[in-house]
């Protein structure tokens, strides 16, 4: 007995067809930028960044290879 699969069937063969087409994942938000410049303050020993005109400090963030710039609180 043969069972025919309709076009709307989402079985295993559909997954194989989609993978064989070589479709790549495309993020929905293409303008998202994850990299923000971060700095290490030599006076208060914190890592900090500017985000949407706000000053954010991180006490436990590694400061290795961060540019040393005095934060707005210490200026």
N, CA, C and O of each residue as an XYZ file, in Angstrom:
300
protein
N       0.840     -1.172      0.000
C       0.000      0.000      0.000
C       0.891      1.243      0.000
O       1.743      1.384      0.878
N       0.715      2.125     -0.944
C       1.484      3.342     -1.055
C       0.703      4.513     -0.483
O      -0.500      4.645     -0.706
N       1.385      5.335      0.234
C       0.770      6.537      0.772
C       1.431      7.718      0.073
O       2.644      7.900      0.171
N       0.655      8.502     -0.618
C       1.228      9.650     -1.311
C       1.288     10.839     -0.355
O       0.413     11.019      0.492
N       2.315     11.627     -0.504
C       2.483     12.797      0.356
C       1.986     14.011     -0.405
O       2.371     14.236     -1.552
N       1.148     14.775      0.224
C       0.645     15.983     -0.404
C       1.711     17.066     -0.356
O       2.719     16.917      0.336
N       1.495     18.153     -1.086
C       2.457     19.246     -1.115
C       2.562     19.935      0.241
O       3.589     20.544      0.539
N       1.537     19.852      1.055
C       1.548     20.526      2.351
C       2.130     19.653      3.454
O       2.158     20.069      4.612
N       2.589     18.467      3.126
C       3.143     17.566      4.124
C       4.506     18.076      4.587
O       5.332     18.482      3.769
N       4.737     18.053      5.884
C       5.972     18.550      6.467
C       6.756     17.392      7.072
O       7.237     17.499      8.200
N       6.891     16.304      6.353
C       7.576     15.128      6.855
C       9.083     15.215      6.694
O       9.656     16.276      6.444
N       9.695     14.056      6.847
C      11.148     13.969      6.781
C      11.673     14.350      5.398
O      12.737     14.958      5.285
N      10.944     14.000      4.363
C      11.409     14.323      3.007
C      11.455     15.835      2.785
O      12.302     16.316      2.032
N      10.560     16.593      3.425
C      10.586     18.046      3.294
C      11.867     18.607      3.903
O      12.481     19.513      3.339
N      12.274     18.064      5.063
C      13.496     18.514      5.719
C      14.701     18.237      4.833
O      15.578     19.088      4.684
N      14.742     17.042      4.243
C      15.854     16.684      3.360
C      15.885     17.605      2.148
O      16.960     18.034      1.729
N      14.730     17.914      1.581
C      14.673     18.820      0.429
C      15.176     20.203      0.790
O      15.909     20.817      0.015
N      14.792     20.704      1.957
C      15.225     22.037      2.363
C      16.729     22.085      2.611
O      17.386     23.065      2.259
N      17.271     21.041      3.210
C      18.704     21.001      3.459
C      19.503     20.830      2.171
O      20.612     21.353      2.058
N      18.962     20.115      1.213
C      19.678     19.908     -0.036
C      19.702     21.160     -0.902
O      20.547     21.277     -1.789
N      18.806     22.082     -0.665
C      18.792     23.331     -1.422
C      19.929     24.262     -1.010
O      20.246     25.208     -1.732
N      20.534     24.009      0.126
C      21.641     24.837      0.586
C      21.183     26.163      1.147
O      21.896     27.160      1.031
N      20.021     26.197      1.748
C      19.517     27.444      2.314
C      20.352     27.829      3.519
O      20.654     26.992      4.370
N      20.717     29.080      3.587
C      21.497     29.574      4.701
C      20.585     30.308      5.671
O      19.544     30.845      5.293
N      21.005     30.314      6.932
C      20.262     31.054      7.946
C      20.500     32.537      7.736
O      21.647     32.970      7.616
N      19.445     33.311      7.690
C      19.551     34.749      7.558
C      18.898     35.385      8.779
O      17.710     35.174      9.021
N      19.658     36.163      9.553
C      19.056     36.795     10.726
C      17.973     37.779     10.321
O      18.057     38.420      9.273
N      16.963     37.890     11.159
C      15.835     38.772     10.843
C      16.236     40.236     10.920
O      15.803     41.039     10.094
N      17.053     40.590     11.894
C      17.473     41.972     12.051
C      18.860     42.114     11.433
O      19.857     41.772     12.068
N      18.932     42.605     10.226
C      20.203     42.683      9.517
C      21.033     43.889      9.939
O      22.217     43.945      9.609
N      20.466     44.848     10.651
C      21.195     46.044     11.037
C      21.776     45.950     12.442
O      22.324     46.930     12.947
N      21.667     44.802     13.074
C      22.156     44.632     14.435
C      23.680     44.602     14.447
O      24.296     43.848     13.694
N      24.275     45.407     15.286
C      25.725     45.438     15.443
C      26.032     45.049     16.886
O      25.619     45.731     17.824
N      26.755     43.959     17.051
C      27.025     43.450     18.388
C      28.257     44.093     19.011
O      28.368     44.162     20.235
N      29.170     44.558     18.191
C      30.409     45.110     18.705
C      30.234     46.570     19.093
O      29.874     47.401     18.260
N      30.487     46.880     20.357
C      30.458     48.252     20.846
C      31.833     48.534     21.438
O      32.427     47.651     22.056
N      32.350     49.749     21.261
C      33.660     50.028     21.844
C      33.587     50.050     23.372
O      32.772     50.758     23.963
N      34.449     49.266     23.984
C      34.537     49.227     25.445
C      35.900     49.731     25.854
O      36.876     49.604     25.116
N      35.954     50.307     27.043
C      37.175     50.906     27.546
C      37.416     50.447     28.974
O      36.500     49.983     29.653
N      38.652     50.581     29.420
C      39.023     50.291     30.805
C      39.452     51.601     31.455
O      40.325     52.300     30.941
N      38.840     51.925     32.573
C      39.192     53.149     33.298
C      40.363     52.845     34.235
O      40.245     51.964     35.087
N      41.495     53.556     34.098
C      42.645     53.280     34.971
C      42.451     53.799     36.398
O      43.140     53.335     37.306
N      41.544     54.735     36.620
C      41.353     55.294     37.960
C      40.454     54.425     38.833
O      40.823     54.089     39.959
N      39.277     54.058     38.326
C      38.339     53.273     39.147
C      38.380     51.779     38.832
O      37.639     51.002     39.435
N      39.225     51.373     37.906
C      39.438     49.952     37.572
C      38.165     49.244     37.104
O      37.924     48.098     37.485
N      37.350     49.910     36.287
C      36.148     49.297     35.741
C      36.215     49.307     34.224
O      36.928     50.109     33.620
N      35.462     48.405     33.626
C      35.262     48.431     32.182
C      33.976     49.219     31.943
O      33.017     49.086     32.703
N      33.950     50.036     30.892
C      32.768     50.859     30.659
C      32.541     51.041     29.172
O      33.452     50.857     28.365
N      31.321     51.402     28.818
C      30.945     51.681     27.434
C      29.837     52.721     27.418
O      29.149     52.924     28.419
N      29.671     53.365     26.298
C      28.565     54.300     26.095
C      27.503     53.576     25.270
O      27.797     53.042     24.201
N      26.274     53.562     25.769
C      25.177     52.899     25.070
C      23.977     53.834     25.078
O      23.411     54.125     26.131
N      23.599     54.296     23.904
C      22.461     55.209     23.746
C      22.573     56.400     24.696
O      21.637     56.717     25.429
N      23.717     57.040     24.670
C      24.010     58.236     25.464
C      23.988     57.960     26.972
O      23.774     58.878     27.764
N      24.205     56.707     27.371
C      24.295     56.349     28.783
C      25.658     55.722     29.038
O      26.236     55.079     28.163
N      26.147     55.917     30.223
C      27.434     55.371     30.632
C      27.178     54.089     31.425
O      26.553     54.133     32.484
N      27.657     52.945     30.919
C      27.464     51.663     31.600
C      28.796     51.164     32.120
O      29.780     51.130     31.382
N      28.835     50.775     33.388
C      30.052     50.252     34.008
C      29.890     48.779     34.333
O      28.805     48.316     34.686
N      31.009     48.042     34.205
C      31.032     46.615     34.515
C      32.210     46.362     35.449
O      33.363     46.555     35.064
N      31.925     45.934     36.665
C      32.978     45.700     37.662
C      33.763     44.417     37.368
O      34.985     44.398     37.517
N      33.085     43.360     36.956
C      33.714     42.048     36.806
C      34.056     41.700     35.363
O      34.310     40.534     35.060
N      34.068     42.673     34.478
C      34.371     42.413     33.073
C      35.891     42.384     32.890
O      36.582     43.239     33.445
N      36.433     41.424     32.127
C      37.886     41.391     31.919
C      38.365     42.634     31.168
O      37.753     43.047     30.183
N      39.442     43.211     31.631
C      39.949     44.462     31.056
C      41.157     44.237     30.150
O      41.801     45.190     29.712
N      41.455     42.978     29.875
C      42.598     42.628     29.045
C      42.406     43.163     27.629
O      41.374     42.913     27.006
N      43.380     43.887     27.126
C      43.418     44.468     25.778
C      42.348     45.524     25.518
O      42.069     45.831     24.359
N      41.746     46.084     26.551
C      40.820     47.194     26.359
C      41.610     48.499     26.377
O      42.588     48.632     27.112
N      41.185     49.440     25.577
C      41.834     50.740     25.537
C      41.602     51.451     26.870
O      40.487     51.454     27.391
N      42.640     52.043     27.407
C      42.539     52.725     28.704
C      42.108     54.174     28.490
O      42.868     55.003     27.990
N      40.868     54.451     28.881
C      40.275     55.786     28.773
C      39.552     56.058     30.083
O      38.838     55.195     30.592
N      39.732     57.244     30.625
C      39.068     57.606     31.883
C      37.568     57.706     31.673
O      37.115     58.338     30.718
N      36.796     57.091     32.553
C      35.340     57.075     32.425
C      34.746     58.440     32.789
O      35.415     59.238     33.446
N      33.519     58.722     32.381
C      32.909     60.009     32.697
C      32.749     60.279     34.201
O      32.736     61.439     34.612
N      32.627     59.243     35.018
C      32.510     59.445     36.474
C      33.798     59.960     37.090
O      33.762     60.733     38.047
N      34.938     59.541     36.551
C      36.233     59.939     37.110
C      36.763     61.241     36.519
O      37.727     61.796     37.047
N      36.185     61.728     35.478
C      36.689     62.954     34.834
C      36.365     64.176     35.627
O      36.718     65.284     35.224
